[in-house]
Amino acid sequence: MPLGRLNLQPICNLEPNKLFMKATINNTLLAKLKSQGKYYDVWDSKLGGFHLRVNPTGNVTYRCAYARNKIATIGKASLLTPTQARDRAKQILGDAAVGIYPHISNNASKLTLHDYLDGDYSRWRLIHRKNAVEDLTRMRVNFFADFGNLLLSEITPLLVEKWRLKKLSRDIKAATVNRDIAFLKAALAKAVEWGFIENNPIAKVKPIKTDKSAKVRYLDKEEATRLRNALDQREAILIEERKSANQWRRERGYSELPTDSLDYMKSLILLSINTGLRRGEILNLMWENIILDKAVLTVTGDTAKSGKTRHIPLNKEALCILRQWRERTISQELVFSGKNGEKLKSVKKAWARILKLADIKNFRWHDLRHHFASKLAMKGVDLNTIRELLGHSDIQMTLRYAHLAPEHKAKAVEQLLVD
């Protein structure tokens, strides 16, 4: 049954794959609730904090939000009436008002990883981490099947080690496995901080040793030429399509659209190559953070991965791209926006088509950033300057490009011949 037939009022949409609605929680409502193939919550219109959680299978649980980022599970709707659950919610809210919190009681020892990640931790991470949606999705995919129904206290180093071996046997890279375990370890560290468990059960699990100076992927001369040719070809196709569309508009008396518009993907890619911006940084770029007269672009701390503001000088090509794009875009805020001025959500499909057209394989969007840094290193730019331009907080991250600039090592050993 579609949700619209329940006369529920949408109130917000804060969590990935969750719907939030408001209604009076009673037996009539319970009889109408159906599975939507995803989690969704229905908040009681009479008692603040009291709500229902409906899971993808259609099972319903009573819950109560009694403090910021704190939710207590009351019980299953199949076992409690709405009146009984509401009375329990009132008791929880009353106790919380005088400093008695259920998350420090025995309820904490009954918390599964599934409920924890989809509850308190999800809400916290969505507020405090920039890539929260992607990170939470990765944790659900990676850990729910093996650990989702386990209590937090039941997760052990041995279980994690078996999980790690299973992933490695499937040819998943060690660096990827390390990153996923780091996510889980950080989530459990928060559980300790919040009083759900006494100790982080996997705190001593060590990451697999990996080659941190591994070869980075960047475009060789032929690939760079093919990429630019593909961008020009794509833009030419789009211009011809616009001319055809204008012919249709003229015949019907509609105003024509400009035919000299730049392709947004061409501008995005070439700007990335010339600035080393991360995908998230360039998609969040605002016109107010670009000073064209001084040829400088600012990545603000709230959009930077490191949380620190940095300033990037614009070379001639980057400056030309932004000036041309400024004349053609209608957005006064975001530099690159969607049809209605909203932030572009994804460029994956368009990026994949461009790579295919350019016949470039095994190249990610993030490798444009590697290309930027690699070319600087090969031109003799010192690693600390590259670090500042990339926004690395630690020089260790930048050392991966050191092998591309061997001149300083050659000069060092030549000193042995000097008397």
N, C-alpha and C positions, 0 to 999 in steps of 0.2 A: 504494500500500500504506500503510495507516495507520501512524503512527509507533509506536503501542503494540505492534505485532506484532514490532518489532525488539528488544524487551526492553531499551530504552534507559531510563536513569534520569534524569529531569529534575533539574537542579541549580539553575537560576536562570532569571530572565526579566528582563533588564536593558535590552534595547534594543527600540525599537518594531519590530514585525513580524519579530522574530527569536526562535527557540526555542533553548534551550541544553540539551544532554543529555550524558550521560557513558556511555562504553562502551569496550571494547578495540578499537582501530583495527586491523583486519586485513582480509584479502581477503574473508572471509565477510561482514563488515559492509558493505564497499564494494558487494558484489553486491546487498545488500538496500536500500540507500539509494535513495529515490525523491524526486521533486520534490513539495513541499508547497505550491507557489504562492507561497512567500516564502523569504527567507534563513533558514537555521538552522545551528547549529554543533553538532558532536559532539566532546566533549573526551575525550582518551585517559585511561583509568583507570590506566595504568601510568607515563606520563611527563607530569608537570605542565607545562602550557603548550602541549603538542602537541595539535593539534585539526584537524578538517575543517570547511570552509565549503561548504555545499550551497546553490547559488543557485536561483532560481525555475524555471530550465529543467532542473535536475537535474545540472548540471556540478559536480564536486567538486574542491576545491583543498585542499592541505595547507598549514597555517599554524602559526606558533609564537609564543606570547606570551612574550617574554623579559624584560619589565620593565613597570612600571605604564604603561598606555595605549600600549604599544609592541608591535606585532605584525608579524612578518616573513612574507611569502608564500614558501613553499618551492617549490611547483610543482603542476601539475595531476595528479590521481590517475590520469589516463589515460596519463601518461608515467613516473610513479614508483611503485615498489612501496611498501607500508607500511613495510617494513624500511629501504629507502633514505631515505624521508622522515623516519622516526624518527631515523636516524643523523644526518641533516642538522639536525634539531631539537636533538639533543644537542650538536652542534657550536655552534649558535647560542647555546644556553643557557650552554655552557662559556665562549664568548667574552664573553658579557655579564657573566659572573661576574668577569671581570678587566678590565672596562671597554671592551671592543670591541663596539660596537653596529652592527648592520647598517643601521639607518636613517640612518647618516651615510656609508654606502658608496654604491656605484653603484646599489644597489637603489632609493635615493630618487629618482633621476632617471627611474625606470621606473614611478613611482606615478601611476595615473590618478586623476582627480577622483572617480570612482565608488568606487574602493577606499579612497581617503583619507576621504571623507565617511562611508562605511559602516564604516570601521575606527577608526583612532586618534581622528579628530575627533569621531565619534559618541560614543565612550566618554567623551571629555573633556567634551563639552557636556552630556551627560546628568547628569554630576556637578555641574557648575559653573553651569548656567543653569536657571532655573525653568521656562521655556517650551521646553525643549530638544526635546521630542517634536514639538510643533507646528512649531518652526523647522526641524528636520531634515526633516520631511515636506515643508515648503514648498521647501526646497533641492532635494530629490530631484525633486519635480514640476517645478520651474522649470528646473533645470540639467542633469539627467541626459540628457535627449534631445539637447541641443545640445553639452554639454561632457563628459558622463559618461565617454566613452572616450578623451578627450584626456589627455595627461600634464599634470601641474600646470604644467610649464614651457611648455606649448604654448598655454595660455590667454592671449590678448592683449587689449589695450584695443580693438582693432578688432573682434574677435569679440564682445566684450561690448557694444560700441556697436551692432552689427548685431542682437544679441539684444534690446537695449533698443528699437530702432526697430520691431522686429517686435511687441513687446508693446504699444507705444504705438499702433501701427496697428490693434490689436484693441480699442482704447478702454479699455485698462487704465490706471488713474490713475497720474500721474507719481509721486505719493507712494508708491504700492505698488511701482512699479518701483525707486525709490530704496531702499526698505527691503530689497528682495530683493538688489540689488547690494551693499548694505552687509553683508548676511549672507555673501555670497560673499567679499567683501573681507576680512572678519574671519576667515573660515576659512583663507584663503590667508596671512594674517598669522601665524596659528598654525603653518602649514606652514613658514614662514621661521624662526620661533622654535625649532621642533623640528629644523631642519636638513634638511628635505626639499627645499627650494628655496632659492636664495641671496637672491632678491628677490621681493617681491610684484608680480606682473606687472600688476595693475590698481590699484596704490596711487594712481596719479595720475588715475584715472577720477573725474571730478567729478559730483556728483548734479545732477539737473535742478532748476532753480530753481522753487520752488512758493510759492503764497501761504500763508504760515504763519498768517495772520490770517483764514483763510477762515471762513465762517459755520458755526457748530456746530449740530448738530441737537438740539433739545429739544422737549418737549411743549408745545403751546399749551393754553389753558384747556379747550377742548372735548375735545382728545385726552386730557388728564389725567383729565377726568371720565369719558370712555368707557373708559379703562384701568381705573379703579377700579370702574366698574360691571361690566366684564368679569370682574374678579377676584372680585367678590361673586357674580356669576352662576355662575362656575366652582365656587366653594366651596359654593354652595347645591346644585348638581348632585351634587357629591361626597358631601355630607351625605345627600341622598336615596338615593344608591346604597348608602351605608353602612347606612341604615335597612332597605333591601331585603335587604341581605346578612344583617343581624341577624335578620330574619324567618326566613330560611333556616336560620340557626344555631340559633334557638330551637326550630324544628320537629325538629331532630336532636339536641338536647340539648347543643349547644356553647355555650361562654361568649360573651357578646356583646361587640362592640367599641364603644368610645366614639363617639358621634355628633356630639360638639361639637368634634372636632379641627379645628384650623386647617389650611388648605391651605398646604403648604410653599412653593408658588410665590407665593402671595399674600404670605407673610411675607418671602420673598427679595426680591421686587420692591419692596415698600414700604420695606423696610430699606435697599435700595440707593438709592432715591430720597431717603431722609432722611440718609444717611451719605456717599454718593459713593464707596462701596467698589467696587473692581474686582471682576469676577466671580470671579477666582481668590482674591482676598482674602476674599470673603464665603463661598466654599465651603470655605476652609481655616480659617474662624473657629472658635476653641475657647471653651468656656464659661469656662475659666480666665482668658481675656483680656477678660472682661466683668465690670464691677463695677456691678451694678444699683443698689445703694444710693447710689452716687456718680454714677450716670448717665454712665458713661464706657466707651468701647470702645477697646481697644488693638490696632493692627495691628502685629505683630512683624516685625522685620527679615527673618526667614527666609521670610516669606510676602509681603512687600511687594516691588513691582517695583524700587523704588529701593534696597532692601536696608536701609532705615532704619526704625526703629520710630517710629510716630506715634500720638497719642492723639486720639480724636474724641469730643466730648461728644454725648450722646444727647438729642434733643428728646423731647417728650411722646409723639408717635406711635411713634417708634423704641423708646422705653422700654416702651411698652404692648405692642408687638409681641413684644419679647423676653421680657417677663414672662409673657405668655400662652403663648408657645411653650415657655418653660421648664417650665411646669406640665404640658404635654401631650407633650413629647418624652421618649423613653426614653434618649436618648444622654446620657452624662455627660461626653463629651469634645467631639466635633464638634457645633457648634450645629445644622447642617443635614447630616444623614447619610442614607445609603440604608437599605434594609430591614434589613440585617445590621450596621448601625453603621459601614459603610465610607463613604468619601468619595463624594459625588455626582460622577459622571463628566461628565455632560452634562445641560443643561436646554434644549437647542436645540429639540426637538420640542414640548415643553410651551410654551415661549416663543413659538414660531411660531403655535400654536393660539390663544394668548391675544391676540396681535396681530391675528389674523384676526377673532376674536370682537369685538375693540374697533375694528375697521376702521381700524387705524393702519398706514401704509405707510412704507417706507424708514426704519425705526427699528431700530437694533441694541441688544443688551444694553448695550454700552458707552455708548450714548447716555443711559442712565439716569444715568450719572456726569456727562455733559455737562448733563443737566437739573438735577441738584443744584447744579452750579457756576453755571449760567446764572441760576437763580432767586436764588441768593445775590447775584450781581452786580447783578441788577435791583432787589434790595432795598437796594442801597447798601453791601454788605459790601466792604471794601477788598480789592484783589487779593492782597496778601501773606497775608492771613488765609485766603483761598480756596486759595492755594498750599499753605499749611500743612495745611489740611484734606484736600486732594487728595493730598498727599505728593509734589508736584513738586519735584525737586531744583533746577530752574532756573525762574526767573520767566518766561522766554520761553514756556514751555508754558502758563502761566496767562494770558498776554496775549491769547489768543484770545477771552477773555470780556470784554475791555476795552470793546468797542463796545456791550456791553449796559449799561454804567454810564457814560453820557456826562456825568453831572452834574459830575464833577471837571474835565472839560475846559471845560464851560460856565462854571464858577466861575473857572477860570484866565483865560479871555479877558475876563471881566467886570472883572478887576483893571485892565485897560487904561483903564477909565472912572473909576478911583479916583485922585484927585489926591494 
